[in-house]
Amino acid sequence: ARSHPPAAPHTARSRSVAESGREETPKRGRNLRNIPSGVLEQEILRGSYQPHLDLDQSMAAAFQAWLRSPVGPTTTHFWGPVANWGFVVAGLSDMTKSPDVISENMQVAMCIYSGLFMRFAWMVQPRNYLLLACHISNETVQATQLGRKIMDLRGETWFDEKYFKHLRETKKPAA
């Protein structure tokens, strides 16, 4: 017959809880001030960091942790995607322009670029969700522009081309 290992000796705290019949409620979250130096950075790099806000945790401590994190505003993991949102804004502003000015070669290149960097944003450690969102948005906008150009080459009109044509026309002042 197998013998079981002896039970762990009770500590004074566990005995008092057992005797009183009360259970301790687990503490939710962690206070960033009590985390040893380097542990937070390691958890962020591994992708296992789960931010929790305790009542005793100040917002300043959370903000400082974000500032020092590997994806914070002092890194290219933050500013690269911020700069890439310019492609999305430019593509959205081109929606009001005539399909005649759309370059199909440029749209194909932008679709390939965003497709490749979506994978990069997913594979890089720590994962760059801001870059991923940027390239998903850019892929959508550029594919829409490419669709507008293809429809124009076929002689078809985009469903809202009449509305955009109205926006492009300038009203002449009455003489």
C-alpha positions in Angstrom: 0.0 0.0 0.0 1.1 3.5 -0.8 1.7 5.9 2.0 0.6 9.4 1.5 2.9 12.3 2.4 2.2 13.9 5.7 -0.1 16.9 5.6 1.5 20.3 5.7 1.6 21.7 9.2 -0.9 24.5 9.7 0.3 27.9 10.3 -1.2 30.1 13.0 -3.1 32.1 10.4 -4.6 29.1 8.6 -5.6 27.6 12.0 -7.4 30.9 13.0 -9.2 31.0 9.7 -10.2 27.4 10.0 -11.3 27.8 13.6 -13.4 30.9 12.9 -15.1 29.4 9.9 -14.5 32.5 7.8 -12.8 32.3 4.4 -10.5 35.0 3.3 -11.5 36.8 0.2 -8.8 36.8 -2.5 -7.3 40.2 -3.3 -8.1 41.3 -6.8 -5.4 42.8 -8.9 -1.9 43.8 -7.8 -0.4 47.0 -6.6 2.3 48.1 -9.1 4.3 49.6 -6.3 4.7 46.1 -4.7 6.0 44.4 -7.8 9.8 43.9 -7.7 11.8 45.7 -10.3 12.0 43.9 -13.6 9.1 41.5 -13.0 6.5 43.8 -14.7 8.7 44.2 -17.8 9.2 40.4 -18.0 5.5 39.8 -17.7 4.8 42.3 -20.5 7.4 40.7 -22.7 6.0 37.2 -22.1 2.5 38.6 -22.8 1.3 37.4 -19.4 0.8 40.9 -17.8 -2.8 41.5 -16.8 -3.3 45.1 -15.6 -5.6 45.4 -12.7 -6.6 48.5 -10.9 -6.9 48.2 -7.1 -8.4 50.9 -5.0 -5.0 51.6 -3.5 -3.2 51.8 -6.8 -2.9 55.3 -8.1 -3.4 56.2 -11.7 0.0 57.9 -11.7 1.7 54.5 -11.0 -0.3 52.9 -13.8 0.6 55.7 -16.2 4.3 55.5 -15.2 4.3 51.7 -15.8 2.8 52.3 -19.2 5.4 54.9 -20.0 8.2 52.5 -19.1 6.6 49.5 -20.8 8.1 47.9 -24.0 5.1 49.2 -26.0 4.8 52.6 -24.4 5.2 56.0 -26.0 9.0 56.0 -25.8 9.3 53.1 -28.3 8.8 52.5 -31.9 6.1 50.0 -31.0 4.0 53.1 -30.3 5.1 55.8 -32.7 5.4 53.5 -35.8 1.7 52.6 -35.7 0.8 56.2 -34.9 2.6 57.4 -38.1 1.0 54.6 -40.1 -2.4 55.9 -39.4 -1.6 58.6 -41.9 -2.0 56.0 -44.7 -5.5 55.2 -43.4 -6.5 58.9 -43.2 -5.1 59.6 -46.6 -7.0 56.7 -48.1 -10.2 57.8 -46.4 -9.8 61.3 -47.8 -9.2 59.9 -51.3 -12.7 58.4 -51.2 -14.2 61.7 -52.3 -11.8 61.9 -55.3 -12.6 60.6 -58.8 -11.5 57.0 -59.5 -9.6 58.4 -62.4 -6.8 59.6 -60.1 -6.4 56.2 -58.3 -3.3 54.3 -59.2 -4.0 50.6 -59.3 -0.3 49.8 -58.9 -0.1 51.9 -55.7 -3.2 50.3 -54.3 -1.9 46.8 -54.9 1.4 47.8 -53.3 -0.4 49.2 -50.3 -2.5 46.1 -49.9 0.6 43.8 -50.0 2.4 46.1 -47.6 -0.4 46.1 -45.1 -0.9 42.3 -45.4 2.8 41.6 -44.7 2.9 44.0 -41.7 -0.3 42.6 -40.2 1.6 39.3 -39.9 4.6 41.2 -38.5 2.5 43.0 -35.9 1.1 39.6 -34.8 4.4 37.8 -34.6 6.6 40.4 -33.0 7.0 40.1 -29.2 5.4 41.8 -27.4 2.5 41.7 -29.9 1.8 45.1 -31.3 -2.0 45.4 -31.3 -1.9 49.1 -32.3 0.1 48.3 -35.5 -2.2 45.3 -36.2 -5.3 47.5 -36.0 -3.7 50.2 -38.2 -2.8 47.7 -40.9 -6.2 46.0 -40.8 -7.8 49.4 -41.3 -5.3 50.3 -44.1 -5.9 47.0 -45.9 -9.7 47.7 -45.8 -9.4 51.3 -47.1 -6.8 50.4 -49.8 -8.8 47.4 -51.0 -11.9 49.5 -51.2 -10.0 52.1 -53.3 -8.7 49.3 -55.6 -12.3 48.1 -56.0 -13.4 51.6 -57.0 -10.7 51.7 -59.6 -11.6 48.2 -61.0 -15.2 49.2 -61.2 -14.3 52.4 -63.0 -12.1 50.5 -65.5 -15.1 48.2 -66.2 -17.4 51.2 -66.8 -19.4 50.7 -63.6 -20.0 53.3 -61.0 -19.4 53.0 -57.3 -22.6 53.0 -55.3 -22.1 56.5 -54.0 -20.2 58.0 -56.9 -23.1 60.4 -57.7 -22.9 61.8 -54.1 -19.1 62.3 -54.3 -19.4 63.8 -57.8 -21.8 66.4 -56.2 -19.2 67.1 -53.6 -16.4 67.6 -56.2 -18.4 70.1 -58.3 -17.9 73.6 -57.3 -20.9 75.9 -57.3 -20.4 78.8 -59.6 -21.5 82.2 -58.3 -24.6 83.6 -59.9 -23.8 86.5 -62.3 
